[in-house]
Amino acid sequence: MLKILKNKKGVTLVELLAVVVILGIIAAIAVPTIGGLIARQRERAAVATFDTIVEAAKLYAEDTTVFTLQSLETNDFVDLKDNVYSLTVNGANQPAAIYIRVTGSTVEFFSDNGATTPTSVFINGTEVYTPAP
């Protein structure tokens, strides 16, 4: 009888429990880290998109100084893709037409066509531009 039990191979419940606990600890460490990496990557993508918009605005401004963000895409200066663009109007973040004014190498963003109301710009929920006070 002892020979039969010694030759029997398998995993005990304690060993299985130890493996499950170790995997749980690894998952508890890895999941928040990966979530943080994804959030930082989204922010970097928003800033890169904004930098592209600023450079396109400088090129487009040879003809006009106040124009909409959408006119850059219409005239093939930039591809806005499926990003969500919004701005702050009266303290609330909302989708609206974004007007751009280029003066020399300075690019500013406004919520009105007269370029009198400076505004913060958000791309996919990330603030990428805050007007100077």
C-alpha positions as YAML, in Angstrom:
chain: A
units: angstrom
residues:
- id: 1
  name: MET
  ca: [0.00, 0.00, 0.00]
- id: 2
  name: LEU
  ca: [2.84, 2.45, 0.77]
- id: 3
  name: LYS
  ca: [4.38, 1.80, -2.64]
- id: 4
  name: ILE
  ca: [1.15, 2.79, -4.36]
- id: 5
  name: LEU
  ca: [0.92, 6.11, -2.48]
- id: 6
  name: LYS
  ca: [4.60, 6.97, -3.09]
- id: 7
  name: ASN
  ca: [4.26, 6.42, -6.83]
- id: 8
  name: LYS
  ca: [1.10, 8.50, -7.09]
- id: 9
  name: LYS
  ca: [1.90, 11.90, -8.56]
- id: 10
  name: GLY
  ca: [-0.28, 14.99, -8.33]
- id: 11
  name: VAL
  ca: [-0.70, 18.45, -6.90]
- id: 12
  name: THR
  ca: [-1.88, 19.03, -3.39]
- id: 13
  name: LEU
  ca: [-4.51, 21.58, -2.51]
- id: 14
  name: VAL
  ca: [-1.92, 23.67, -0.62]
- id: 15
  name: GLU
  ca: [0.36, 23.85, -3.68]
- id: 16
  name: LEU
  ca: [-2.56, 24.85, -5.87]
- id: 17
  name: LEU
  ca: [-3.60, 27.52, -3.37]
- id: 18
  name: ALA
  ca: [-0.03, 28.89, -3.27]
- id: 19
  name: VAL
  ca: [0.02, 29.23, -7.08]
- id: 20
  name: VAL
  ca: [-3.33, 31.05, -7.08]
- id: 21
  name: VAL
  ca: [-2.15, 33.48, -4.40]
- id: 22
  name: ILE
  ca: [1.08, 34.22, -6.33]
- id: 23
  name: LEU
  ca: [-0.87, 34.85, -9.55]
- id: 24
  name: GLY
  ca: [-3.24, 37.15, -7.65]
- id: 25
  name: ILE
  ca: [-0.33, 39.19, -6.31]
- id: 26
  name: ILE
  ca: [1.21, 39.51, -9.78]
- id: 27
  name: ALA
  ca: [-2.14, 40.60, -11.24]
- id: 28
  name: ALA
  ca: [-2.65, 43.16, -8.45]
- id: 29
  name: ILE
  ca: [0.68, 44.74, -9.34]
- id: 30
  name: ALA
  ca: [0.42, 44.53, -13.13]
- id: 31
  name: VAL
  ca: [-3.12, 45.80, -13.78]
- id: 32
  name: PRO
  ca: [-2.73, 49.31, -12.27]
- id: 33
  name: THR
  ca: [0.66, 49.69, -13.93]
- id: 34
  name: ILE
  ca: [-0.74, 48.87, -17.35]
- id: 35
  name: GLY
  ca: [-3.71, 51.20, -16.76]
- id: 36
  name: GLY
  ca: [-1.33, 54.06, -15.95]
- id: 37
  name: LEU
  ca: [0.71, 53.39, -19.07]
- id: 38
  name: ILE
  ca: [-2.40, 53.53, -21.24]
- id: 39
  name: ALA
  ca: [-3.51, 56.84, -19.70]
- id: 40
  name: ARG
  ca: [-0.07, 58.41, -20.22]
- id: 41
  name: GLN
  ca: [-0.03, 57.19, -23.82]
- id: 42
  name: ARG
  ca: [-3.41, 58.82, -24.48]
- id: 43
  name: GLU
  ca: [-2.11, 62.11, -23.06]
- id: 44
  name: ARG
  ca: [1.01, 61.92, -25.22]
- id: 45
  name: ALA
  ca: [-1.09, 61.20, -28.31]
- id: 46
  name: ALA
  ca: [-3.28, 64.23, -27.57]
- id: 47
  name: VAL
  ca: [-0.24, 66.50, -27.18]
- id: 48
  name: ALA
  ca: [1.29, 65.14, -30.41]
- id: 49
  name: THR
  ca: [-1.99, 65.79, -32.25]
- id: 50
  name: PHE
  ca: [-2.07, 69.32, -30.84]
- id: 51
  name: ASP
  ca: [1.53, 69.96, -31.97]
- id: 52
  name: THR
  ca: [0.56, 68.82, -35.47]
- id: 53
  name: ILE
  ca: [-2.44, 71.18, -35.45]
- id: 54
  name: VAL
  ca: [-0.24, 74.11, -34.39]
- id: 55
  name: GLU
  ca: [2.27, 73.45, -37.19]
- id: 56
  name: ALA
  ca: [-0.54, 73.06, -39.74]
- id: 57
  name: ALA
  ca: [-2.11, 76.31, -38.52]
- id: 58
  name: LYS
  ca: [1.16, 78.17, -39.08]
- id: 59
  name: LEU
  ca: [1.33, 76.88, -42.65]
- id: 60
  name: TYR
  ca: [-2.34, 77.61, -43.32]
- id: 61
  name: ALA
  ca: [-2.12, 81.13, -41.89]
- id: 62
  name: GLU
  ca: [-0.36, 82.48, -44.98]
- id: 63
  name: ASP
  ca: [-3.79, 83.15, -46.46]
- id: 64
  name: THR
  ca: [-5.82, 84.08, -43.39]
- id: 65
  name: THR
  ca: [-5.19, 84.71, -39.70]
- id: 66
  name: VAL
  ca: [-8.47, 83.57, -38.09]
- id: 67
  name: PHE
  ca: [-9.96, 80.24, -39.15]
- id: 68
  name: THR
  ca: [-11.61, 77.14, -37.71]
- id: 69
  name: LEU
  ca: [-9.93, 73.91, -36.77]
- id: 70
  name: GLN
  ca: [-12.13, 72.10, -39.27]
- id: 71
  name: SER
  ca: [-10.91, 74.31, -42.13]
- id: 72
  name: LEU
  ca: [-7.41, 72.88, -41.61]
- id: 73
  name: GLU
  ca: [-8.79, 69.42, -42.34]
- id: 74
  name: THR
  ca: [-11.00, 70.59, -45.21]
- id: 75
  name: ASN
  ca: [-7.96, 72.07, -46.96]
- id: 76
  name: ASP
  ca: [-5.83, 68.94, -46.30]
- id: 77
  name: PHE
  ca: [-3.41, 70.58, -43.86]
- id: 78
  name: VAL
  ca: [-4.10, 68.05, -41.09]
- id: 79
  name: ASP
  ca: [-6.13, 64.86, -40.55]
- id: 80
  name: LEU
  ca: [-8.24, 65.24, -37.40]
- id: 81
  name: LYS
  ca: [-9.16, 61.53, -37.44]
- id: 82
  name: ASP
  ca: [-11.66, 60.37, -34.84]
- id: 83
  name: ASN
  ca: [-10.39, 62.55, -32.00]
- id: 84
  name: VAL
  ca: [-12.87, 64.45, -29.84]
- id: 85
  name: TYR
  ca: [-12.09, 68.18, -29.78]
- id: 86
  name: SER
  ca: [-13.67, 70.47, -27.23]
- id: 87
  name: LEU
  ca: [-13.00, 73.74, -25.47]
- id: 88
  name: THR
  ca: [-13.90, 75.59, -22.33]
- id: 89
  name: VAL
  ca: [-16.74, 78.08, -22.70]
- id: 90
  name: ASN
  ca: [-17.88, 79.90, -19.56]
- id: 91
  name: GLY
  ca: [-16.01, 77.40, -17.39]
- id: 92
  name: ALA
  ca: [-17.60, 74.31, -18.96]
- id: 93
  name: ASN
  ca: [-15.81, 71.84, -21.22]
- id: 94
  name: GLN
  ca: [-17.98, 71.37, -24.31]
- id: 95
  name: PRO
  ca: [-17.72, 70.56, -28.01]
- id: 96
  name: ALA
  ca: [-17.81, 73.68, -30.14]
- id: 97
  name: ALA
  ca: [-16.19, 75.28, -33.14]
- id: 98
  name: ILE
  ca: [-12.59, 76.07, -32.31]
- id: 99
  name: TYR
  ca: [-11.21, 79.22, -33.89]
- id: 100
  name: ILE
  ca: [-7.48, 79.65, -34.38]
- id: 101
  name: ARG
  ca: [-5.57, 82.92, -34.73]
- id: 102
  name: VAL
  ca: [-1.98, 82.97, -35.91]
- id: 103
  name: THR
  ca: [0.13, 86.06, -35.32]
- id: 104
  name: GLY
  ca: [3.69, 85.55, -36.47]
- id: 105
  name: SER
  ca: [4.76, 82.32, -34.79]
- id: 106
  name: THR
  ca: [2.12, 82.60, -32.03]
- id: 107
  name: VAL
  ca: [-0.93, 80.36, -32.31]
- id: 108
  name: GLU
  ca: [-3.97, 81.08, -30.10]
- id: 109
  name: PHE
  ca: [-7.34, 79.35, -29.75]
- id: 110
  name: PHE
  ca: [-10.71, 81.06, -29.32]
- id: 111
  name: SER
  ca: [-14.37, 80.16, -28.95]
- id: 112
  name: ASP
  ca: [-15.61, 82.95, -31.24]
- id: 113
  name: ASN
  ca: [-14.95, 84.05, -34.82]
- id: 114
  name: GLY
  ca: [-13.82, 87.50, -33.71]
- id: 115
  name: ALA
  ca: [-10.97, 85.90, -31.75]
- id: 116
  name: THR
  ca: [-11.89, 87.79, -28.57]
- id: 117
  name: THR
  ca: [-12.59, 84.93, -26.13]
- id: 118
  name: PRO
  ca: [-9.45, 82.86, -25.48]
- id: 119
  name: THR
  ca: [-10.20, 79.29, -24.48]
- id: 120
  name: SER
  ca: [-8.59, 76.08, -23.28]
- id: 121
  name: VAL
  ca: [-8.52, 73.25, -25.82]
- id: 122
  name: PHE
  ca: [-9.09, 69.59, -25.00]
- id: 123
  name: ILE
  ca: [-8.34, 66.61, -27.24]
- id: 124
  name: ASN
  ca: [-9.98, 63.36, -26.13]
- id: 125
  name: GLY
  ca: [-10.47, 64.85, -22.67]
- id: 126
  name: THR
  ca: [-6.83, 65.91, -22.23]
- id: 127
  name: GLU
  ca: [-6.18, 69.64, -21.85]
- id: 128
  name: VAL
  ca: [-3.52, 70.52, -24.44]
- id: 129
  name: TYR
  ca: [-3.76, 74.32, -24.49]
- id: 130
  name: THR
  ca: [-4.41, 76.92, -21.82]
- id: 131
  name: PRO
  ca: [-4.51, 80.58, -22.85]
- id: 132
  name: ALA
  ca: [-2.02, 82.96, -21.32]
- id: 133
  name: PRO
  ca: [-3.55, 85.17, -18.61]
...
